[in-house]
Amino acid sequence: ERAKTLSHDSRIYNLVNDPIIPATPVYKIWEKPPRGGFKEETSTEWAESYAFEESLKKSWSLNISKIDFETDNTSLVNKMKKHERDTTIMGPRINEIQKVMDNFHSATICWVIVAVTG
């Protein structure tokens, strides 16, 4: 049962083939963020949760009703899928993100492994 669930929740991609939606390269240089222009949390998990929530909000503002999110952050995916049972400090944060996801007709998040060959 565990293997079946993991197989269903996970996808493995091969970067040898061209993506269906080609990425448009954008070249930027790093600039120091303005004072107060960043989140104080240092945890990767918190940073990923903020980025995911912002992606949801942006998608919603673009009137997208069906969306699939992919991430390599297994912790975030597991917490989103088990948000009702999350008793960690991240639990309330995940529940807030889930409320935003509930606005969509269909919104999913899944864990992916990106295979780099070469």
RAQUI-V268709 format. One record per helix or strand of 2 or more residues. SS is the DSSP state (hx for helix, st for strand). FROM is the first residue (numbers start at 1). TO is the last residue. If there is no record, write none. Layout:
{{SS | FROM | TO} {SS | FROM | TO}}
//
This chain:
{{hx | 2 | 9} {st | 10 | 14} {hx | 44 | 61} {st | 66 | 71} {hx | 74 | 81} {hx | 83 | 85} {hx | 91 | 101} {st | 106 | 115}}
//
